[in-house]
Each structure stands twice: as structure tokens, then as C-alpha cells.
């Protein structure tokens, strides 16, 4: 499944970066890779694989630069370290928004850094937009879109990789679930005992960072 995911993202990267001015659109696939792998596995593994993917994506783009790689990795780091647990549906959008802000700053900074000295001293409005703001805006915008896409397809990701996020487990623990309602009615002692053990296990897990 992971190999298929990486291959699909590389194909999308190649298609989406056919023009040099659109190279920052490839940032979106690195964000998607980081988000999916963090959800499915764990942050350190996701970070390593996303670093490997970002290198492959830069070669896939063809005309990629160090600026693109730095922009990719800034977003990847934010996603891997911020997306540890999904307990609400807005978690993905919050992480995507933070990543978009970081990506915008890094992309704009790297674009300014590679400008000739004369242009740095005289940044007109047109230069600012076309060579700095526009690419950084593309990279940040695609990050927000990827966050929305991942949020929409989260149930599919869980099913494909056979995992359950904290949000899904919380939905399963809804007292209105037919099985839980039946348990509460027919075996109230077992129901109360299960809730107590669950609360103790959660407290223990939080105490050790599990």
C-alpha cells in the first residue's frame, strides 16, 4: 500500500509540475505523503519516508531546486510533528493551515534569497508578486487543499491501511451505538466496569506518552 501511495504521488507530481513556474505545486504531494504516513504509522517513520519521497519528487520535477526541497521539508516537519493524534475533524485542517503559513514564509524567503542583489534593494510591486508572492501563494494554497482532501478521504485511508484513528475510536465509543446500548441494558455492571477500565487505560497511556 505504501509503495502504491508513493508511486501515485510521484505521478501526480510529474503531471502537476510540467511548467517551471508551477514547481511549488509539487509541495502538495509531499504534504499528502507526510499526513498519510503520520496517520497510518508514526511521526519518526513518516518523517524519514517523507524525506525520501521529497528527494524523489525533486528528481521527478526535473527542474526542481534546493528552494523547492526546503519548502517541502518545512511543511513535512510541521505535519509530522503536529499530526500525532486525530481526535476531531478539524485537526487536519488546523495542521494544514499551520503548514501552509510555514511553507509560505519559507518559499518567500528562499525566493528572496536567490534574487540578484540589485533586485533585493529595489523590490517593485511586480517583482514581489511574480517572483515571490505568487510561488509562495501556490505552495501555501495547495497545502490547504491537500488538508481538505485528506480530511475527506480519511475513512478510505483507514480502510485501505486497516487502521483506526482516535476520532474513529471515539465514534465507536458513542453510547448510542446499538451494541453499547444493549450492553448497558442487559449487563450494566459490565458496562460500568468497561468504562472505568477504559478511563484508567487512557490516563495510563497519557502518562507514558503512548
C-alpha positions in Angstrom: 0.0 0.0 0.0 2.8 2.4 0.9 4.6 1.7 -2.4 1.4 2.4 -4.4 0.9 5.6 -2.4 4.4 6.9 -3.2 4.1 5.9 -6.9 0.8 7.6 -7.2 2.1 10.8 -5.6 5.1 10.9 -7.8 2.9 10.5 -10.9 0.8 13.5 -9.7 3.9 15.4 -9.0 5.2 14.9 -12.6 1.8 15.9 -14.1 1.4 18.9 -11.8 4.9 20.3 -12.5 5.1 20.4 -16.3 5.8 24.1 -16.1 8.7 25.6 -14.2 6.5 28.3 -12.6 4.3 25.6 -11.1 7.1 23.6 -9.4 5.8 24.6 -5.9 2.6 22.7 -6.6 4.7 19.6 -6.0 4.8 20.7 -2.4 1.2 19.4 -2.1 2.2 15.8 -2.7 4.9 15.9 0.0 2.3 17.2 2.4 0.0 14.4 1.4 2.7 11.9 1.9 3.6 13.2 5.4 0.0 13.4 6.5 -1.0 9.9 5.4 2.2 8.2 6.7 1.8 10.0 10.1 -1.8 8.9 10.4 -1.0 5.3 9.4 2.4 4.8 11.1 4.1 7.2 13.5 5.9 10.6 13.2 9.5 9.4 13.1 8.9 6.8 10.4 6.7 9.3 8.5 9.5 11.9 8.7 12.1 9.6 7.2 9.9 8.3 4.4 8.7 11.8 3.6 12.3 13.0 3.4 13.0 10.1 0.9 9.9 11.0 -1.0 10.8 14.7 -1.2 14.1 13.8 -2.8 12.3 11.6 -5.3 9.8 14.3 -6.0 12.6 16.9 -6.7 14.1 14.5 -9.3 10.7 13.8 -10.7 10.0 17.5 -11.2 13.3 17.8 -13.3 13.8 21.5 -12.9 13.5 21.4 -9.1 15.8 23.5 -6.9 17.1 23.5 -3.4 14.4 26.1 -2.6 11.7 23.5 -3.5 13.2 20.9 -1.3 13.5 23.2 1.6 9.9 24.3 1.2 8.7 20.6 1.0 10.6 19.7 4.2 9.3 22.7 6.1 5.8 21.5 5.5 6.6 17.9 6.1 8.2 18.7 9.5 5.1 20.6 10.6 2.8 17.8 9.6 4.8 15.0 11.1 5.2 16.7 14.5 1.7 18.3 14.7 -0.4 15.4 13.5 0.3 12.9 16.3 -3.4 12.2 17.1 -6.6 12.9 15.3 -9.4 13.4 17.8 -11.5 16.0 15.9 -12.4 16.5 12.3 -10.8 19.9 12.3 -7.4 18.6 13.4 -6.3 18.0 9.8 -7.3 21.5 8.7 -5.5 23.1 11.7 -2.3 21.2 10.8 -2.7 22.1 7.1 -3.2 25.8 8.0 -0.1 25.9 10.2 1.9 24.1 7.5 0.6 26.5 4.8 1.8 29.5 6.8 5.3 28.0 7.4 5.5 27.0 3.7 4.5 30.5 2.6 7.3 32.0 4.8 10.0 29.6 3.7 9.0 29.7 0.0 9.0 33.6 0.0 12.3 33.7 1.9 14.0 31.3 -0.5 12.7 33.3 -3.4 14.1 36.5 -2.0 17.4 34.8 -1.2 18.0 33.8 -4.8 17.2 37.2 -6.3 20.2 39.3 -7.6 21.4 41.9 -5.1 20.1 44.8 -7.2 16.6 43.4 -7.2 16.7 42.8 -3.4 17.5 46.5 -2.9 14.6 47.6 -5.2 11.7 45.2 -4.9 9.0 46.7 -7.0 5.3 45.5 -6.7 5.5 43.4 -9.9 8.7 41.7 -8.8 7.3 41.0 -5.4 4.2 39.4 -6.8 5.6 37.4 -9.8 8.8 36.1 -8.3 8.0 35.9 -4.5 4.3 36.2 -3.5 2.9 34.1 -6.4 5.0 31.0 -6.0 4.7 31.1 -2.2 0.9 31.5 -2.5 0.7 28.5 -4.8 2.6 26.4 -2.3 0.5 27.5 0.6 -2.8 27.2 -1.3 -2.1 23.6 -2.4 -1.3 22.7 1.2 -4.7 23.9 2.4 -6.4 21.9 -0.5 -4.4 18.8 0.4 -5.6 19.1 4.0 -9.2 19.2 2.8 -8.7 16.2 0.5 -7.1 14.1 3.3 -9.9 15.0 5.7 -12.5 14.0 3.1 -10.8 10.6 2.3 -9.8 9.8 5.9 -12.3 6.9 6.2 -10.9 5.5 2.9 -7.3 5.8 4.2 -8.2 4.0 7.4 -9.9 1.2 5.4 -7.0 0.8 2.9 -4.3 0.7 5.6 -6.5 -1.2 8.1 -6.1 1.3 10.9 -8.4 3.3 13.2 -7.6 6.9 14.2 -8.6 8.3 17.6 -11.5 10.0 16.0 -12.9 6.7 14.7 -12.4 5.1 18.1 -14.3 7.9 19.7 -17.1 7.4 17.3 -17.2 3.7 18.2 -17.4 4.6 21.9 -20.7 6.6 21.4 -23.2 5.3 23.9 -25.9 5.4 21.2 -24.2 2.5 19.4 -26.7 -0.4 19.3 -24.2 -2.9 20.9 -23.3 -0.5 23.7 -27.0 0.3 24.4 -27.7 -3.4 24.6 -24.7 -3.9 27.0 -25.9 -1.1 29.2 -29.4 -2.5 29.4 -28.5 -6.2 29.8 -25.2 -6.0 31.8 -25.0 -2.6 33.5 -22.2 -3.8 35.8 -20.0 -4.9 32.9 -20.8 -1.7 31.1 -19.7 0.5 34.1 -16.7 -1.7 34.7 -15.6 -1.3 31.0 -16.0 2.5 31.1 -13.9 2.6 34.3 -11.1 0.4 32.8 -11.1 2.4 29.6 -10.7 5.7 31.6 -7.8 4.1 33.6 -6.1 2.9 30.5 -6.4 6.3 28.9 -4.9 8.0 31.9 -2.0 5.5 32.0 -1.4 5.9 28.2 -1.3 9.7 28.5 1.1 9.4 31.5 3.7 7.5 29.5 3.0 9.3 26.2 1.5 6.4 24.4 
